[in-house]
Amino acid sequence: MRTGTDYADSLGRRQVYINGEVVSDVRKSRYFKGIIGTLKEMYDFAYNPENQMQFKTSWGTSGNKTFMIPGNLSELNERHIAIAKWAEISMGFVGRSPDHVGSFFAGFAANPAVFDRGKMKFSKNVLKHYRRLVDSDLYLSYSIIPPQVDRSKKAHELPDTHIQVSLVEERDDGIVVRGSQMLGTGAAVADELFVSCIPPLGEGDEDYALSFVVPMSARGLKLYCRPPYGFDRSSVFDYPMSTRFDESDAIVVFDDVFIPWSDVFVFRDVKLLQSQFFETPAHIYGNNQAQIRLSVKLRFIAGLAAKVARMNGTDRIQGVLERLGELASIASMVEGMCLASESSGSMKEYGSFVPNPRFLYGPMGLQAEIYPRAVGILKELSGAGVLQLPSSIRELENPKTRADMDKYVRSSSSGTVDRVKLFRLVWDVIGSEFAGRHLQYEMFYAGAPYVSRMYAYRNFDYNSAIEDAERFMQKYDIGTTVEE
Ligand SMILES: Cc1cc2nc3c(=O)[nH]c(=O)nc-3n(C[C@H](O)[C@H](O)[C@H](O)COP(=O)(O)OP(=O)(O)OC[C@H]3O[C@@H](n4cnc5c(N)ncnc54)[C@H](O)[C@@H]3O)c2cc1C
C-alpha cells in the first residue's frame, strides 16, 4: 500500500496540454495542486491501519479493500464501507478516484476466463494487471468512449480511419495505436489509463475493438484538459470544492503509441469487447462503487439543504420541510437501492459475490433526473443567499468592510463567518463552474441517460413481470362476473 507521498512521487512525466502550456510534471503545476493533495489524503487514509481499509490478498500481500473481489456478502459489505469512507473525503465529489477503475479491474479478474475466448488468450494479462494494481496500489483512470464526431456512423465509417483509437500496426512484441478517446477523467493525475470501447461496435470495426492498459508516461500519449476550475482561487474557504476536488477531464490522443502484448486485454474482437464488461462483474462492481459514492454525495447535499433552512429560519415552514422530505426520499432511495442490490446479490459460478443488477441499474436509469432534482432543491432553498456574499475572504479580513459584513451578512442563529462559509460551499455545489461540471458528470458518467435507462430495462427481468401480468389476466375472461 502506498502513502500519499508515495503516490505523488510516482507520478511520472507525461504530456498534458492546458491553458497553452505543456505540463510534463503535474506535481509542480498549479493546475493539479488541489486534486493531488486530495488524492494524497485518500492514500494516507487507506494506508493508516486504524481506518481499516486494508485486506489480505489470496496471494499473501495486503491491498486496499476497495480493490477486493468479494467472495461473499460480508466481503461485499466490507468493500462498501471502505468505498464510502474514501468517498467521504471529498463528499463524493471525486468521481473517478482510484476505486472506480480499480473496481472494474476486480471485476475483470473475478472471471478472467472470458478473456481467453478470443483467438489470443489474455486472461494472464488481466490477472497480472489486477495483481499489480493491488500490490502497487495504482491509480488507473479509463477512457472507454469514442470522440463525439458523428454518432450516426460506425467507427470505420468516420471520415478519417483513425479518429477513434484504433490499430495501426501489429508487431511481434505488441501493437501500435492511433486516434483519440472522448475523455479521461483524472487521467492527468493517474498512474495509468485503461483504454477500450464500451458502446457496441459492429462488423468492420475490428481495428477499434481493443482493450489495453497504458502508462501515462507512454511516448505519443497526449492529454488535452478542459479549463481547470480552482487553480486561481487560493482560498479553500471561498471555493471549498473547486480548489480541492477538480479531478480534471481530458481529451486523450494516441500518436502512434506502442502497447506491448502483455498490456493487451482484447485484440480485434468486437464481441469480446462487450463481454469483458458484461460477462464479468466489471460493470457491476464499477457502478456499485459509483452508487456508493453517489449515496455519500446525496446525503451531503441533503445535509447542506437542512443547514441552509436552519440558518435562514425557514426550517419551520411546512413547504420547506416537504422539500427536505423530497431530498430525503432521493438520498434514501439511492442508498437503499445500493444496499438492496448488495443484500440480494448472488454467488457466481466463478466464485465471486456480485450485487443484484436489477437494483443497481434501477436508480441509475433515473440518475439524469435524480441528481439535477437534488441540486434543484438545494438551489430553491438557498435563494440569493449564495450571492448575498462578499467576493472573497478579503472583505472578512479587512476591518473596514468587516463591520458591514458582520452587521448585514449574518443570521439570527449564527455569525457572519459561519454564514459565508456555508453559502460559499453551497455555491460550489450548485452554481460554480465546478458545480455545473458535476451536474453533467452525474448525468453522463455511466453513459448518456438513454444508455442508463437501457441498463435498467435489460436488468429488470421484464419476462417475469409480463408473466405476472398474464397470470393475473388469465383469472378472468369476457364472461367473468363478480361472485355474489
Ligand atoms: C464530466 C464527465 C466526465 C467523464 N469522464 C469520462 C471518463 O473518465 N472516461 C470515459 O470513458 N468517459 C467519460 N465521460 C464520457 C461519458 O462516458 C459520455 O458522456 C457518455 O458515455 C455519453 O456519451 P456522449 O457524451 O458522447 O453523449 P452521446 O452519446 O453523444 O449522447 C448525447 C445525447 O444525444 C442523444 N442521443 C445520442 N444517441 C442517441 C441514441 N442512440 N438514442 C437516443 N438518444 C441519443 C441523447 O439525447 C444523448 O443524451 C465523461 C463525461 C462527463 C460529462
PDBQT file of the ligand as one rigid body, heavy atoms in Angstrom, charges set to zero:
ROOT
HETATM    1  C1  LIG A 501     -17.868  15.119 -16.532  1.00  0.00    +0.000 C 
HETATM    2  C2  LIG A 501     -17.719  13.904 -17.383  1.00  0.00    +0.000 A 
HETATM    3  C3  LIG A 501     -16.649  13.052 -17.161  1.00  0.00    +0.000 A 
HETATM    4  C4  LIG A 501     -16.475  11.944 -17.968  1.00  0.00    +0.000 A 
HETATM    5  N1  LIG A 501     -15.412  11.106 -17.744  1.00  0.00    +0.000 NA
HETATM    6  C5  LIG A 501     -15.203  10.054 -18.554  1.00  0.00    +0.000 A 
HETATM    7  C6  LIG A 501     -14.104   9.174 -18.340  1.00  0.00    +0.000 A 
HETATM    8  O1  LIG A 501     -13.326   9.317 -17.399  1.00  0.00    +0.000 OA
HETATM    9  N2  LIG A 501     -13.930   8.153 -19.207  1.00  0.00    +0.000 N 
HETATM   10  C7  LIG A 501     -14.777   7.921 -20.242  1.00  0.00    +0.000 A 
HETATM   11  O2  LIG A 501     -14.579   6.962 -20.977  1.00  0.00    +0.000 OA
HETATM   12  N3  LIG A 501     -15.836   8.727 -20.460  1.00  0.00    +0.000 NA
HETATM   13  C8  LIG A 501     -16.056   9.783 -19.658  1.00  0.00    +0.000 A 
HETATM   14  N4  LIG A 501     -17.121  10.616 -19.873  1.00  0.00    +0.000 N 
HETATM   15  C9  LIG A 501     -17.882  10.455 -21.096  1.00  0.00    +0.000 C 
HETATM   16  C10 LIG A 501     -19.174   9.734 -20.864  1.00  0.00    +0.000 C 
HETATM   17  O3  LIG A 501     -18.919   8.366 -20.793  1.00  0.00    +0.000 OA
HETATM   18  C11 LIG A 501     -20.080  10.102 -22.040  1.00  0.00    +0.000 C 
HETATM   19  O4  LIG A 501     -20.505  11.420 -21.810  1.00  0.00    +0.000 OA
HETATM   20  C12 LIG A 501     -21.266   9.188 -22.156  1.00  0.00    +0.000 C 
HETATM   21  O5  LIG A 501     -20.887   7.895 -22.499  1.00  0.00    +0.000 OA
HETATM   22  C13 LIG A 501     -22.242   9.692 -23.230  1.00  0.00    +0.000 C 
HETATM   23  O6  LIG A 501     -21.605   9.921 -24.433  1.00  0.00    +0.000 OA
HETATM   24  P1  LIG A 501     -21.666  11.337 -25.101  1.00  0.00    +0.000 P 
HETATM   25  O7  LIG A 501     -21.355  12.372 -24.092  1.00  0.00    +0.000 OA
HETATM   26  O8  LIG A 501     -20.848  11.303 -26.324  1.00  0.00    +0.000 OA
HETATM   27  O9  LIG A 501     -23.163  11.525 -25.492  1.00  0.00    +0.000 OA
HETATM   28  P2  LIG A 501     -23.877  10.983 -26.787  1.00  0.00    +0.000 P 
HETATM   29  O10 LIG A 501     -23.799   9.513 -26.870  1.00  0.00    +0.000 OA
HETATM   30  O11 LIG A 501     -23.395  11.709 -27.983  1.00  0.00    +0.000 OA
HETATM   31  O12 LIG A 501     -25.357  11.403 -26.461  1.00  0.00    +0.000 OA
HETATM   32  C14 LIG A 501     -25.693  12.779 -26.235  1.00  0.00    +0.000 C 
HETATM   33  C15 LIG A 501     -27.199  12.897 -26.366  1.00  0.00    +0.000 C 
HETATM   34  O13 LIG A 501     -27.590  12.619 -27.719  1.00  0.00    +0.000 OA
HETATM   35  C16 LIG A 501     -28.822  11.890 -27.728  1.00  0.00    +0.000 C 
HETATM   36  N5  LIG A 501     -28.570  10.574 -28.297  1.00  0.00    +0.000 N 
HETATM   37  C17 LIG A 501     -27.417  10.171 -28.885  1.00  0.00    +0.000 A 
HETATM   38  N6  LIG A 501     -27.541   8.914 -29.323  1.00  0.00    +0.000 NA
HETATM   39  C18 LIG A 501     -28.776   8.500 -29.019  1.00  0.00    +0.000 A 
HETATM   40  C19 LIG A 501     -29.474   7.274 -29.197  1.00  0.00    +0.000 A 
HETATM   41  N7  LIG A 501     -28.929   6.222 -29.822  1.00  0.00    +0.000 N 
HETATM   42  N8  LIG A 501     -30.728   7.189 -28.719  1.00  0.00    +0.000 NA
HETATM   43  C20 LIG A 501     -31.300   8.231 -28.097  1.00  0.00    +0.000 A 
HETATM   44  N9  LIG A 501     -30.695   9.424 -27.897  1.00  0.00    +0.000 NA
HETATM   45  C21 LIG A 501     -29.451   9.563 -28.358  1.00  0.00    +0.000 A 
HETATM   46  C22 LIG A 501     -29.278  11.828 -26.271  1.00  0.00    +0.000 C 
HETATM   47  O14 LIG A 501     -30.052  12.961 -26.002  1.00  0.00    +0.000 OA
HETATM   48  C23 LIG A 501     -27.978  11.924 -25.509  1.00  0.00    +0.000 C 
HETATM   49  O15 LIG A 501     -28.145  12.359 -24.170  1.00  0.00    +0.000 OA
HETATM   50  C24 LIG A 501     -17.371  11.694 -19.041  1.00  0.00    +0.000 A 
HETATM   51  C25 LIG A 501     -18.451  12.536 -19.232  1.00  0.00    +0.000 A 
HETATM   52  C26 LIG A 501     -18.632  13.633 -18.428  1.00  0.00    +0.000 A 
HETATM   53  C27 LIG A 501     -19.808  14.519 -18.688  1.00  0.00    +0.000 C 
ENDROOT
TORSDOF 0
